[in-house]
Amino acid sequence: MTTVGGRDSAGAEVGAREYPNPLEELTLGQLRRRTSMKWRTHPADVLPLWVAEMDVPLAPAVADALREAIAAGDTGYPAGTEFAESLAAFAARRWNWAGVDVDRVALIPDVMIGAVQMLRLVTHPGDPVIVNSPVYAPFYAFIAHDDRRVVEAPLGQDLRIAPETLEETFRRARKANGTGRIAYLLSNPHNPTGTVHTYEELAVVAELARRYGVRVVADEIHAPLVLPGAQFTPYLTVPGAENAFSLMSATKGWNLAGIKAALAVAGPEAAADLRRMPEEVHHGASHLGVIAHTAAFRHGDEWLDALLAGLDANRALLGRLVAEHLPGVNYTRPEGTFLAWLDCRPLGVIPEAEEDATGPAIVTDLAGPSRLFLEHARVALSSGHIFGTGGAGHVRLNFATSRSVLTEAITRMGRAAALHAR
């Protein structure tokens, strides 16, 4: 149980409340009755630790808000600025960021649609969009399908942004593109590695972006999920980021992927650009999504704290389980998100047809270790190759599940790896 205190709506102190670990509230049987992608893509004997859904019930504040809306038949079109105001208040409380100006915030259907819209504002078809591979696989598909060119600036061996590599990529893109437009789609915190970029690292990014005339769009959907030992820095808070955009949502922090809504936040110098976004984009967000996300940001702190404590415990458990059952696998302790990036190359699993694929990868594609673990351990993971350069031979594991499921999954994977080694 996580014990937390707080203040009521008038600002008065209220007593401490205890919240159970959300990751331990649902049984495997209850989870298997779900109809979402995570639980319906694979057969019932597979433990699904792949797509970024959490095995948690809805936060009570979110569930209450949705029940109230449904009881009232409040299922029309979204309106007003309450969602933006809730994010501004959450950012001030959690990150000491008072810079979310509602006048520079726009409603969008979800973060990836928002990314496409922001890139359309600052680039033209054929222009380069730089990403830090290995990175969230849909970056490649959404950029390519919108007729922009993906250019990779791979992370360093430590899975952090490599300033020299980023500068060289910016320099080459500027040289090739002349006076044309260049964008950089940043994942902050980083998916799939769980890296939480520091203030100093982001300040370097902003300085380089200014120097080479690169517009930054920061996907910060995992911002609420920074684990103990790290601190989230909103990209728009660093010097030089005034012409950038941030994309935020309660989706990952409160498991709301099926109730879509998100916000685009413009830096002061990007406000005019944001106003050029087509008005019809706002209509793509769900009104129930806006209600749910607003409730999460306004009233979901205590539940989120209990979740973060559970994720921190699972992060430590995962490290112990990998050391015991998969001693050849390299596990880099994530600083944020609920995603672990496992280097399975020491297992010697040949990556089959990874290099033969054409076009953007599909998130369900399997190769190398992910295929081994699905076929021989009945554990579904995300294959590393779909995350671009540097991903082959890796898997991404979602540890937002119960201790028992996590333990069973890694135990199965250990047995499969041992059989493969014979």
C-alpha positions as CSV (number, residue, x, y, z in Angstrom):
1,M,0.0,0.0,0.0
2,T,1.2,3.5,-0.8
3,T,0.3,6.1,1.8
4,V,-0.2,9.7,0.6
5,G,-1.6,12.9,1.9
6,G,-2.9,15.9,0.1
7,R,-5.2,18.9,0.1
8,D,-8.9,19.2,-0.7
9,S,-10.3,21.5,-3.4
10,A,-10.1,24.5,-1.0
11,G,-6.4,23.8,-0.3
12,A,-6.9,22.4,3.2
13,E,-4.8,19.5,4.5
14,V,-6.6,16.2,4.3
15,G,-5.7,13.0,6.0
16,A,-3.4,10.4,4.4
17,R,-5.0,7.7,2.3
18,E,-3.8,4.3,1.4
19,Y,-3.9,3.1,-2.2
20,P,-3.2,-0.5,-3.2
21,N,-0.6,-1.3,-5.8
22,P,-2.8,-1.2,-9.0
23,L,-0.6,-3.8,-10.6
24,E,-1.7,-6.4,-8.1
25,E,-5.5,-5.8,-8.2
26,L,-6.5,-7.9,-11.2
27,T,-6.1,-11.7,-11.6
28,L,-4.8,-13.3,-14.8
29,G,-8.3,-14.6,-15.3
30,Q,-9.8,-11.1,-15.1
31,L,-7.2,-9.8,-17.5
32,R,-7.9,-12.5,-20.0
33,R,-11.5,-11.4,-20.3
34,R,-10.3,-8.1,-21.7
35,T,-10.9,-7.5,-25.5
36,S,-8.0,-5.1,-26.2
37,M,-5.1,-5.7,-28.5
38,K,-2.7,-6.8,-25.7
39,W,-5.0,-9.7,-24.7
40,R,-6.5,-10.7,-28.1
41,T,-3.5,-10.7,-30.4
42,H,-2.1,-14.0,-29.1
43,P,-3.6,-17.3,-27.9
44,A,-4.7,-17.7,-24.3
45,D,-1.6,-19.7,-23.3
46,V,0.7,-16.7,-24.1
47,L,1.7,-14.1,-21.4
48,P,1.5,-10.8,-23.3
49,L,4.2,-8.4,-22.2
50,W,4.5,-6.5,-25.5
51,V,2.2,-3.6,-26.4
52,A,2.1,-0.6,-23.9
53,E,-1.1,-1.4,-22.0
54,M,-0.9,-1.8,-18.3
55,D,-2.6,-4.6,-16.3
56,V,-4.4,-2.2,-14.0
57,P,-8.0,-1.2,-13.2
58,L,-9.0,2.3,-14.0
59,A,-8.0,4.9,-11.4
60,P,-11.1,5.6,-9.3
61,A,-11.1,9.3,-10.2
62,V,-11.2,8.4,-13.9
63,A,-13.8,5.7,-13.5
64,D,-16.1,8.0,-11.5
65,A,-15.8,10.8,-14.1
66,L,-16.7,8.4,-16.9
67,R,-19.6,6.9,-15.0
68,E,-21.0,10.3,-14.3
69,A,-20.7,11.4,-17.9
70,I,-22.3,8.2,-19.2
71,A,-25.2,8.4,-16.6
72,A,-25.8,12.0,-17.8
73,G,-25.6,11.1,-21.5
74,D,-22.7,13.5,-21.8
75,T,-21.3,12.0,-25.0
76,G,-21.2,14.9,-27.4
77,Y,-18.3,16.9,-28.8
78,P,-15.5,18.2,-26.6
79,A,-15.4,21.9,-25.7
80,G,-13.7,24.3,-23.4
81,T,-10.2,24.5,-21.8
82,E,-10.6,22.3,-18.7
83,F,-8.3,19.6,-20.2
84,A,-5.5,22.1,-20.9
85,E,-6.1,23.7,-17.4
86,S,-5.7,20.3,-15.8
87,L,-2.4,19.6,-17.5
88,A,-1.2,23.1,-16.5
89,A,-2.0,22.4,-12.9
90,F,-0.5,18.9,-13.0
91,A,2.7,20.2,-14.6
92,A,3.1,22.8,-11.9
93,R,2.6,20.3,-9.1
94,R,4.7,17.4,-10.5
95,W,7.4,19.1,-12.5
96,N,7.5,22.7,-11.1
97,W,6.6,23.9,-14.6
98,A,4.4,26.9,-14.6
99,G,4.8,27.6,-18.3
100,V,1.8,25.7,-19.8
101,D,-0.2,28.7,-21.2
102,V,-3.7,27.6,-22.1
103,D,-3.6,30.0,-25.0
104,R,-0.7,28.0,-26.5
105,V,-2.4,24.6,-26.1
106,A,-4.5,22.7,-28.7
107,L,-6.6,19.6,-28.4
108,I,-5.5,16.7,-30.6
109,P,-6.9,13.2,-31.1
110,D,-3.8,11.5,-29.7
111,V,0.0,12.0,-29.5
112,M,0.9,10.4,-32.8
113,I,-1.7,12.2,-34.8
114,G,-0.4,15.3,-33.0
115,A,3.1,14.5,-34.1
116,V,2.1,14.3,-37.7
117,Q,0.2,17.6,-37.4
118,M,3.1,19.4,-35.8
119,L,5.5,18.1,-38.4
120,R,3.2,19.3,-41.1
121,L,3.3,22.8,-39.6
122,V,7.1,23.0,-39.7
123,T,8.1,20.7,-42.7
124,H,7.1,20.0,-46.3
125,P,6.7,16.7,-48.0
126,G,10.2,15.2,-48.7
127,D,11.8,17.1,-45.8
128,P,13.9,15.1,-43.2
129,V,12.7,14.2,-39.8
130,I,15.4,13.1,-37.4
131,V,14.8,10.4,-34.7
132,N,17.0,8.7,-32.1
133,S,17.0,5.1,-32.9
134,P,16.2,2.6,-31.5
135,V,12.9,4.5,-31.0
136,Y,9.1,4.0,-30.9
137,A,8.3,2.0,-34.0
138,P,5.3,4.1,-35.2
139,F,7.6,7.1,-35.6
140,Y,8.9,5.5,-38.8
141,A,5.5,4.6,-40.1
142,F,3.7,7.9,-39.4
143,I,6.6,10.0,-40.7
144,A,7.0,7.9,-43.9
145,H,3.3,7.7,-44.6
146,D,3.1,11.5,-44.4
147,D,5.8,11.7,-47.1
148,R,8.6,12.9,-44.9
149,R,12.0,11.2,-44.7
150,V,13.2,9.5,-41.6
151,V,16.8,10.2,-40.7
152,E,18.3,8.3,-37.8
153,A,20.7,9.7,-35.2
154,P,21.3,6.6,-33.1
155,L,21.6,6.7,-29.3
156,G,25.0,6.0,-27.8
157,Q,26.0,2.7,-26.3
158,D,24.7,3.9,-23.0
159,L,21.3,4.4,-24.6
160,R,21.4,8.2,-24.2
161,I,21.4,10.9,-26.8
162,A,24.9,11.2,-28.2
163,P,25.5,14.9,-28.8
164,E,28.3,14.4,-31.4
165,T,26.1,12.0,-33.4
166,L,23.1,14.3,-33.2
167,E,25.1,17.3,-34.3
168,E,26.6,15.4,-37.2
169,T,23.1,14.3,-38.2
170,F,21.8,17.9,-38.0
171,R,24.8,19.1,-39.9
172,R,24.4,16.6,-42.7
173,A,20.7,17.2,-42.9
174,R,21.2,21.0,-43.2
175,K,23.9,20.5,-45.8
176,A,21.6,18.3,-47.9
177,N,18.5,20.3,-47.4
178,G,20.1,23.8,-47.9
179,T,17.7,26.4,-46.6
180,G,14.8,23.9,-46.4
181,R,13.0,22.7,-43.3
182,I,14.2,20.0,-40.9
183,A,12.5,18.6,-37.8
184,Y,13.5,16.4,-34.9
185,L,11.0,14.1,-33.3
186,L,12.2,13.6,-29.8
187,S,11.0,10.8,-27.4
188,N,11.1,12.2,-23.8
189,P,11.2,9.9,-21.8
190,H,12.6,7.6,-24.4
191,N,10.7,4.6,-25.7
192,P,11.8,1.7,-25.8
193,T,14.9,2.2,-23.6
194,G,13.2,4.0,-20.6
195,T,15.9,6.7,-20.7
196,V,14.9,9.9,-19.0
197,H,16.8,12.8,-20.6
198,T,18.3,15.2,-18.2
199,Y,18.0,19.0,-18.2
200,E,21.6,19.2,-19.4
201,E,21.1,16.8,-22.2
202,L,18.0,18.6,-23.4
203,A,19.7,22.0,-23.2
204,V,22.4,20.6,-25.6
205,V,19.6,19.4,-27.9
206,A,18.0,22.8,-27.9
207,E,21.3,24.6,-28.6
208,L,22.1,22.3,-31.5
209,A,18.5,22.6,-32.9
210,R,18.8,26.4,-32.9
211,R,22.3,26.3,-34.4
212,Y,21.2,24.2,-37.4
213,G,17.6,25.5,-37.8
214,V,15.9,22.3,-36.7
215,R,12.4,22.4,-35.3
216,V,11.8,20.1,-32.3
217,V,8.6,18.1,-31.6
218,A,8.8,16.3,-28.3
219,D,6.6,13.3,-27.7
220,E,6.3,13.4,-23.9
221,I,3.5,10.9,-23.5
222,H,5.4,8.9,-20.8
223,A,6.2,12.1,-18.7
224,P,4.1,11.0,-15.7
225,L,5.9,7.7,-15.5
226,V,9.4,8.8,-14.3
227,L,10.6,6.4,-11.6
228,P,12.5,7.1,-8.4
229,G,16.1,8.2,-9.1
230,A,15.3,10.3,-12.2
231,Q,13.5,13.6,-12.8
232,F,11.4,14.5,-15.8
233,T,12.4,17.7,-17.6
234,P,9.7,19.1,-20.0
235,Y,11.5,20.0,-23.2
236,L,9.9,23.4,-23.4
237,T,11.5,24.4,-20.1
238,V,15.1,24.4,-21.4
239,P,16.7,27.5,-23.0
240,G,16.4,27.6,-26.7
241,A,13.2,25.4,-26.9
242,E,10.9,28.4,-27.3
243,N,10.1,27.5,-30.9
244,A,9.4,23.8,-30.1
245,F,6.2,21.7,-29.5
246,S,5.4,19.3,-26.7
247,L,2.8,16.5,-27.1
248,M,1.2,15.3,-23.8
249,S,-1.5,13.0,-22.7
250,A,-2.7,10.9,-19.7
251,T,-2.7,7.9,-21.9
252,K,0.3,6.0,-20.6
253,G,0.2,7.2,-17.0
254,W,-3.4,6.1,-16.4
255,N,-3.8,3.4,-19.1
256,L,-6.2,5.3,-21.3
257,A,-5.1,4.3,-24.8
258,G,-8.7,3.3,-25.8
259,I,-10.1,6.7,-24.7
260,K,-8.3,9.0,-27.0
261,A,-7.4,12.6,-26.2
262,A,-4.1,14.6,-26.1
263,L,-2.7,18.1,-26.1
264,A,-0.2,19.9,-28.2
265,V,1.7,22.6,-26.3
266,A,3.6,25.3,-28.2
267,G,6.6,27.2,-27.0
268,P,6.1,31.1,-27.1
269,E,7.8,31.3,-30.6
270,A,5.7,28.4,-31.9
271,A,2.3,29.7,-31.0
272,A,1.6,31.2,-34.4
273,D,2.5,27.9,-36.0
274,L,0.1,26.0,-33.7
275,R,-2.7,28.4,-34.6
276,R,-2.3,27.3,-38.3
277,M,-3.3,23.7,-37.4
278,P,-6.6,22.8,-39.2
279,E,-9.6,23.4,-37.0
280,E,-11.0,20.0,-37.8
281,V,-8.1,18.2,-36.1
282,H,-9.6,19.1,-32.7
283,H,-12.7,17.1,-33.5
284,G,-10.8,13.9,-33.6
285,A,-10.5,13.7,-29.8
286,S,-13.2,11.8,-27.9
287,H,-15.3,13.8,-25.4
288,L,-15.2,10.9,-23.0
289,G,-11.4,10.9,-23.6
290,V,-11.2,14.5,-22.6
291,I,-13.2,13.9,-19.5
292,A,-11.1,10.9,-18.5
293,H,-7.7,12.6,-19.2
294,T,-8.9,15.7,-17.3
295,A,-9.9,13.6,-14.3
296,A,-6.5,11.9,-14.4
297,F,-4.5,15.1,-14.4
298,R,-6.7,16.8,-11.8
299,H,-7.4,14.0,-9.3
300,G,-5.2,11.0,-10.2
301,D,-1.9,11.9,-8.4
302,E,-2.4,9.5,-5.5
303,W,-3.3,6.6,-7.7
304,L,-0.3,7.5,-9.9
305,D,2.0,7.5,-6.9
306,A,0.8,4.0,-6.0
307,L,1.4,2.9,-9.6
308,L,4.9,4.3,-9.6
309,A,5.8,2.5,-6.4
310,G,4.6,-0.7,-8.0
311,L,6.5,-0.1,-11.2
312,D,9.7,0.6,-9.1
313,A,9.3,-2.7,-7.3
314,N,8.7,-4.5,-10.6
315,R,11.8,-2.8,-12.1
316,A,13.9,-4.2,-9.2
317,L,12.2,-7.6,-9.5
318,L,12.9,-7.8,-13.2
319,G,16.6,-7.1,-12.6
320,R,16.8,-10.0,-10.2
321,L,14.8,-12.4,-12.4
322,V,16.9,-11.6,-15.5
323,A,20.1,-12.2,-13.5
324,E,18.8,-15.5,-12.2
325,H,17.0,-16.9,-15.3
326,L,18.6,-15.1,-18.2
327,P,22.2,-14.5,-17.1
328,G,23.4,-13.9,-20.7
329,V,20.9,-11.1,-21.3
330,N,21.9,-7.5,-20.6
331,Y,19.3,-5.5,-18.7
332,T,19.7,-1.7,-18.5
333,R,17.6,-0.5,-15.6
334,P,15.0,1.9,-17.1
335,E,14.7,5.4,-15.5
336,G,11.1,5.9,-16.6
337,T,8.1,4.3,-18.5
338,F,7.1,0.7,-17.8
339,L,9.3,-0.6,-20.6
340,A,12.5,-2.6,-20.3
341,W,15.0,-2.9,-23.2
342,L,16.7,-6.3,-23.1
343,D,19.9,-7.0,-25.1
344,C,19.5,-10.6,-26.1
345,R,22.4,-10.7,-28.6
346,P,24.5,-12.9,-26.2
347,L,22.0,-15.6,-26.6
348,G,23.1,-16.0,-30.2
349,V,19.7,-16.1,-31.8
350,I,20.0,-15.5,-35.5
351,P,17.7,-12.5,-36.4
352,E,16.2,-14.3,-39.4
353,A,14.6,-11.9,-41.9
354,E,15.0,-8.6,-40.1
355,E,17.2,-7.1,-42.7
356,D,15.0,-8.2,-45.6
357,A,12.0,-6.2,-44.5
358,T,10.9,-3.3,-46.7
359,G,9.0,-0.3,-45.5
360,P,8.1,0.6,-41.9
361,A,7.9,-2.3,-39.5
362,I,4.6,-3.6,-38.1
363,V,4.4,-3.6,-34.3
364,T,3.5,-7.3,-34.3
365,D,6.5,-8.3,-36.4
366,L,8.7,-10.9,-34.8
367,A,12.3,-11.8,-35.4
368,G,15.2,-13.3,-33.5
369,P,14.7,-13.5,-29.7
370,S,11.1,-12.3,-29.8
371,R,10.2,-15.2,-32.0
372,L,12.1,-17.6,-29.8
373,F,10.4,-16.4,-26.7
374,L,6.9,-16.5,-28.3
375,E,7.3,-19.9,-29.8
376,H,9.2,-21.7,-27.0
377,A,8.3,-19.7,-23.9
378,R,4.8,-18.5,-24.9
379,V,5.7,-15.0,-23.9
380,A,4.9,-12.1,-26.3
381,L,7.4,-9.3,-26.4
382,S,8.1,-6.5,-28.9
383,S,10.8,-7.4,-31.3
384,G,13.8,-5.0,-31.2
385,H,14.2,-4.7,-34.9
386,I,11.0,-2.7,-35.3
387,F,12.6,0.1,-33.4
388,G,15.1,0.8,-36.1
389,T,18.9,0.8,-36.1
390,G,20.4,-0.6,-32.9
391,G,17.3,-2.7,-32.2
392,A,18.2,-6.0,-33.8
393,G,18.8,-8.8,-31.2
394,H,16.8,-6.9,-28.5
395,V,13.3,-7.2,-27.1
396,R,11.1,-4.6,-25.4
397,L,9.3,-6.0,-22.3
398,N,6.3,-4.3,-20.6
399,F,6.7,-4.8,-16.9
400,A,3.4,-3.1,-16.0
401,T,1.9,-6.4,-14.7
402,S,1.7,-8.4,-11.5
403,R,4.7,-9.8,-9.8
404,S,3.4,-13.3,-10.4
405,V,2.9,-12.8,-14.2
406,L,6.4,-11.1,-14.5
407,T,8.0,-14.0,-12.5
408,E,6.3,-16.7,-14.6
409,A,7.2,-14.9,-17.9
410,I,10.9,-14.6,-17.1
411,T,11.1,-18.1,-15.8
412,R,9.6,-19.4,-19.0
413,M,12.0,-17.3,-21.1
414,G,14.9,-18.7,-19.1
415,R,13.9,-22.2,-19.9
416,A,13.5,-21.4,-23.6
417,A,17.0,-19.7,-23.7
418,A,18.6,-22.7,-21.9
419,L,17.1,-25.1,-24.5
420,H,18.2,-22.9,-27.3
421,A,21.8,-23.0,-26.0
422,R,22.0,-26.8,-26.0
